[in-house]
Amino acid sequence: MERRPRFLPNILITGTPGVGKSTICQILSERTKYTWREVSKLAEEYNCLEEYDPEYNCPVLNDDKMLDIMESMMEKGGNIVDYHGSEFFPERWFDGVFVIRTNNTILYDRLVARGYSGKKLEDNIQCEIFEVLLEEAQNSYKPEIVMELQNNTQEQLHANVETIIGWIEKWKVENL
C-alpha cells in the first residue's frame, strides 16, 4: 500500500514520566492547532488496557489494539503523540521524534510529587540515568528525525516549544 503524502507532520514527544512531555504537548497543541494524542488517555477511551501490574501500580497497554485504533488518526498528519515509549509505533507515522530529558534530581522531585515510590520511582530514575528512552528512539527511527531536548526549567520548556515549532515550520517548507 503506497503511503499518501502528508500536508502536516506527525511528531512524537517521548521521554521518562515526569520530564514534561504533557506540558510541552499541551502548549504545542494550543499554538499549532495540531491534535494532541495522549496515548494513556486514548488507551482508556478505547479500552486498550489489559491486566493491572501491581508492581508498577498501573495497567498494561495492549500495543496491537492501540496501534490499530491510532492508524487512521495518523494518516493525515498534524498529530502530536505523547507517550513514554517509542519503539512499538510504526516508523512511518512520525516525521519528528523529540526525546525530552530532565536532570535526575529534578525528575526525582517531580515523580515523588506525583506519588511514585519504591520500584516504580527507582526504575523511572534509572531509565533516565541510563538514557533508555533516548536509545530506544535512536534505535527505532532514522537518526535525522530524533532530537534530544533538556527540560529542567521554565526557560528550557519555552525554548523547547519554540524549537519544535521551528522544526514544524521547516518541515512544511521542505515537504510542501
Phi, psi and chi 1 to 4 in degrees:
 res  aa     phi    psi   chi1   chi2   chi3   chi4
   1 MET       -  123.7  177.0 -177.7 -150.8      -
   2 GLU   -78.5  135.6 -169.5  174.1  -33.7      -
   3 ARG   -81.8  130.0 -170.6  176.2  101.2 -180.0
   4 ARG   -79.1  144.9  -71.1  175.6  -75.9  169.3
   5 PRO   -67.6  147.6   21.6  -28.1      -      -
   6 ARG   -96.6  148.3  -71.3 -169.2  -77.6  -94.4
   7 PHE   -95.6  -14.2  -64.3  105.3      -      -
   8 LEU  -131.7  143.3  -62.6  172.5      -      -
   9 PRO   -76.5  155.7   29.5  -35.1      -      -
  10 ASN  -102.6  136.1  -74.3  -35.2      -      -
  11 ILE  -126.5  149.3   62.7  172.7      -      -
  12 LEU  -111.7  127.7  173.4   62.2      -      -
  13 ILE  -108.8  114.6  -53.8  -67.1      -      -
  14 THR  -131.1  164.9 -171.0      -      -      -
  15 GLY   152.9  169.2      -      -      -      -
  16 THR   -58.1  144.4  -52.8      -      -      -
  17 PRO   -52.4  136.8  -29.1   37.0      -      -
  18 GLY    95.4   -2.1      -      -      -      -
  19 VAL   -82.9  -13.7  -64.0      -      -      -
  20 GLY   111.2   17.4      -      -      -      -
  21 LYS   -57.1  -51.3  -64.0 -180.0  -56.8  -65.7
  22 SER   -65.9  -36.0  -64.9      -      -      -
  23 THR   -64.1  -45.3  -57.0      -      -      -
  24 ILE   -62.5  -45.4  -71.4  171.9      -      -
  25 CYS   -62.0  -41.6  -70.6      -      -      -
  26 GLN   -61.5  -47.3  179.9  179.4    7.2      -
  27 ILE   -64.4  -44.0  -63.0  167.6      -      -
  28 LEU   -60.2  -43.4  -78.6  172.4      -      -
  29 SER   -62.6  -43.0  179.3      -      -      -
  30 GLU   -64.2  -41.2  -70.0  167.1    0.2      -
  31 ARG   -76.9  -36.6  -63.3  -99.8  -44.4  -94.3
  32 THR   -99.0  -18.0   63.0      -      -      -
  33 LYS    67.6   16.1  -55.3  -57.9 -178.1 -145.0
  34 TYR   -74.3  159.5  -75.5   18.5      -      -
  35 THR   -84.7  124.6  -56.4      -      -      -
  36 TRP   -86.2  115.4  175.5   15.5      -      -
  37 ARG  -106.4   93.6  -51.8  -90.1 -175.3 -156.2
  38 GLU   -81.2  108.2  -72.6 -178.7   87.1      -
  39 VAL   -58.1  -39.6  173.4      -      -      -
  40 SER   -63.1  -37.2   58.1      -      -      -
  41 LYS   -73.4  -39.6  -73.0 -171.6  177.7  176.1
  42 LEU   -61.5  -39.9  -69.6  172.0      -      -
  43 ALA   -61.1  -40.5      -      -      -      -
  44 GLU   -68.6  -47.8  -74.2  179.1   33.7      -
  45 GLU   -61.1  -39.1 -178.3  179.5  -17.5      -
  46 TYR  -102.6   15.3  -69.6   95.9      -      -
  47 ASN    55.7   52.0 -162.8   26.1      -      -
  48 CYS  -104.7   19.2  -64.3      -      -      -
  49 LEU  -104.7  135.3  -60.2  173.3      -      -
  50 GLU  -101.5 -140.2  -64.5 -178.5  -22.7      -
  51 GLU   -60.5  165.1   73.4  -86.6    0.5      -
  52 TYR   -95.8  135.5 -167.1   78.5      -      -
  53 ASP   -96.7  103.8 -176.7  -23.3      -      -
  54 PRO   -67.6  -26.4   21.4  -27.4      -      -
  55 GLU   -66.5  -40.0 -173.5  172.7   32.1      -
  56 TYR  -102.8   -1.1  -72.1  103.6      -      -
  57 ASN    58.0   46.7 -164.4   28.4      -      -
  58 CYS  -157.5  158.6   64.3      -      -      -
  59 PRO   -76.6  160.7   23.2  -27.2      -      -
  60 VAL   -99.4  132.2  176.2      -      -      -
  61 LEU   -79.7  134.7  177.5   67.5      -      -
  62 ASN   -86.3   96.6  178.8  -30.7      -      -
  63 ASP   -57.4  -47.3  -62.9   -5.9      -      -
  64 ASP   -62.5  -44.5  -68.7  -27.2      -      -
  65 LYS   -63.4  -41.7 -173.6  175.0 -179.3 -178.3
  66 MET   -63.3  -43.5 -174.9   81.7  -95.8      -
  67 LEU   -63.2  -41.3  -66.5  175.7      -      -
  68 ASP   -60.2  -41.3  -71.7  -15.9      -      -
  69 ILE   -69.0  -40.5  -72.7  164.0      -      -
  70 MET   -77.6  -21.2  -69.9 -178.5   69.1      -
  71 GLU   -49.6  -52.5 -175.9   73.7   44.7      -
  72 SER   -70.1  -27.4   63.4      -      -      -
  73 MET   -66.2  -30.1  -63.1  174.3 -176.9      -
  74 MET   -87.9  -16.7  -59.4  -59.3  -69.8      -
  75 GLU   -56.7  -46.2  -76.0  178.6    2.5      -
  76 LYS   -81.2  -17.1  -68.7 -177.3 -179.0  176.6
  77 GLY    90.4 -176.3      -      -      -      -
  78 GLY    76.4   27.7      -      -      -      -
  79 ASN  -111.9  141.4  -67.6  -70.7      -      -
  80 ILE  -115.7  107.1  -57.5  164.9      -      -
  81 VAL   -95.6  129.5  175.3      -      -      -
  82 ASP  -116.1  108.3  173.3   -5.8      -      -
  83 TYR  -158.7  152.4 -165.0   58.3      -      -
  84 HIS   -78.3  -15.4   62.4  -94.0      -      -
  85 GLY  -113.4  165.4      -      -      -      -
  86 SER  -137.7  -18.6   63.6      -      -      -
  87 GLU   -73.0  -21.5   67.2 -174.2   -4.3      -
  88 PHE   -90.4   -9.0   74.4   92.4      -      -
  89 PHE   -77.5  143.1  -65.8  115.6      -      -
  90 PRO   -63.1  137.6  -20.2   30.1      -      -
  91 GLU   -58.6  -34.9 -173.9  176.8   -1.9      -
  92 ARG   -64.2  -17.5   71.3 -179.0 -178.9  -79.3
  93 TRP   -70.8  -30.5  -80.5    8.8      -      -
  94 PHE  -115.8  139.1  -61.6  108.4      -      -
  95 ASP   -98.5  -24.7  -56.0  -69.8      -      -
  96 GLY  -145.1  138.2      -      -      -      -
  97 VAL  -125.8  119.5  176.0      -      -      -
  98 PHE  -113.2  116.2  -62.6   87.5      -      -
  99 VAL   -97.0  115.2 -177.3      -      -      -
 100 ILE   -89.9  131.5  -49.5  -56.9      -      -
 101 ARG  -123.7  154.0  -55.2  -73.4  -45.0  -78.1
 102 THR  -145.1  146.6  -60.4      -      -      -
 103 ASN   -54.5  139.2  169.8  -78.6      -      -
 104 ASN   -62.4  -35.9  -62.2  -36.9      -      -
 105 THR   -66.7  -44.0  -57.5      -      -      -
 106 ILE   -63.8  -43.9  -66.5  168.2      -      -
 107 LEU   -61.8  -43.5 -178.8   60.6      -      -
 108 TYR   -56.1  -48.9  179.3   89.5      -      -
 109 ASP   -61.8  -40.5  -67.6  -17.7      -      -
 110 ARG   -64.9  -42.6  -71.1  177.5 -174.6  173.7
 111 LEU   -70.2  -38.9  -66.6  176.6      -      -
 112 VAL   -62.2  -40.7  167.2      -      -      -
 113 ALA   -62.5  -27.4      -      -      -      -
 114 ARG   -82.9   -6.3  -73.6 -175.0  177.4 -170.8
 115 GLY    94.5   10.5      -      -      -      -
 116 TYR   -71.6  142.9  -76.7   40.6      -      -
 117 SER  -155.3  173.5   61.7      -      -      -
 118 GLY    55.7 -138.7      -      -      -      -
 119 LYS   -61.5  -39.0 -177.5  167.0  178.0   52.1
 120 LYS   -62.4  -44.3 -173.5  173.2 -176.9  176.3
 121 LEU   -65.3  -50.1  174.1   62.2      -      -
 122 GLU   -59.9  -45.3 -177.9  180.0  -43.2      -
 123 ASP   -66.8  -37.4  -75.7   -2.6      -      -
 124 ASN   -68.4  -38.7  -82.0  -69.5      -      -
 125 ILE   -65.6  -43.9  -65.4  -63.7      -      -
 126 GLN   -63.6  -36.8  -66.0 -132.5   -2.7      -
 127 CYS   -58.8  -40.8 -175.3      -      -      -
 128 GLU   -73.1  -43.4 -172.4   67.1    9.9      -
 129 ILE   -57.0  -44.9  -70.2  169.7      -      -
 130 PHE   -91.7   10.7  -66.5  112.1      -      -
 131 GLU    53.9   38.0  -58.9 -179.3  -17.6      -
 132 VAL   -60.1  -46.7  171.3      -      -      -
 133 LEU   -75.6  -29.0  -63.1  176.9      -      -
 134 LEU   -64.5  -47.9  175.4   61.6      -      -
 135 GLU   -62.7  -40.1 -174.1  175.0  -49.0      -
 136 GLU   -59.3  -46.0  179.0 -179.8  -64.2      -
 137 ALA   -65.1  -42.6      -      -      -      -
 138 GLN   -64.5  -31.4  -69.2  169.7  -27.6      -
 139 ASN   -83.9  -16.3  -70.2  -25.9      -      -
 140 SER  -101.0  -19.4  -59.9      -      -      -
 141 TYR  -134.0  161.6  -59.2   93.6      -      -
 142 LYS   -60.2  139.0  -64.6  175.2 -171.0  162.0
 143 PRO   -57.1  -33.3  -11.1   14.5      -      -
 144 GLU   -70.9  -11.8   60.9  -91.0   18.1      -
 145 ILE  -104.7   -3.8   73.6  163.8      -      -
 146 VAL   -99.0  124.2  177.3      -      -      -
 147 MET  -127.7  138.7  -71.8  142.7  -85.6      -
 148 GLU  -101.8  130.7  176.4 -176.4    3.6      -
 149 LEU  -128.0  128.4  -60.2  172.8      -      -
 150 GLN   -81.2  138.0  -71.8  -63.3  -44.6      -
 151 ASN  -138.2   69.3 -162.1   47.1      -      -
 152 ASN   -99.3  -25.9  -60.7  -45.5      -      -
 153 THR  -130.6  166.9   65.3      -      -      -
 154 GLN   -61.0  -38.0  -74.5  -65.1  -47.3      -
 155 GLU   -62.1  -43.9  -67.3   78.1   17.5      -
 156 GLN   -66.4  -38.4  -74.1  178.1  -33.5      -
 157 LEU   -55.6  -52.0  169.7   74.8      -      -
 158 HIS   -67.4  -36.8  -65.4  -65.1      -      -
 159 ALA   -65.1  -38.1      -      -      -      -
 160 ASN   -64.2  -42.8  -70.0  -23.2      -      -
 161 VAL   -59.8  -45.7  168.0      -      -      -
 162 GLU   -64.1  -38.3  -66.1  -55.0  -38.2      -
 163 THR   -61.1  -45.2  -64.2      -      -      -
 164 ILE   -68.7  -40.7  -63.3  168.6      -      -
 165 ILE   -63.3  -40.8  -71.7  172.9      -      -
 166 GLY   -61.5  -40.8      -      -      -      -
 167 TRP   -62.7  -43.4  178.0   90.5      -      -
 168 ILE   -59.5  -46.1  -70.1  169.2      -      -
 169 GLU   -62.5  -40.5  -66.7  -53.9  -44.6      -
 170 LYS   -65.2  -41.8 -177.2  178.5  178.6 -150.9
 171 TRP   -58.1  -45.1 -176.0   92.8      -      -
 172 LYS   -60.1  -43.8  -71.4  179.9 -170.5  175.6
 173 VAL   -63.0  -42.6  168.0      -      -      -
 174 GLU   -78.6  -19.0  -66.5  174.5   -7.8      -
 175 ASN  -118.5   -1.6  -68.0  -81.3      -      -
 176 LEU  -113.3      -  -63.9 -178.3      -      -
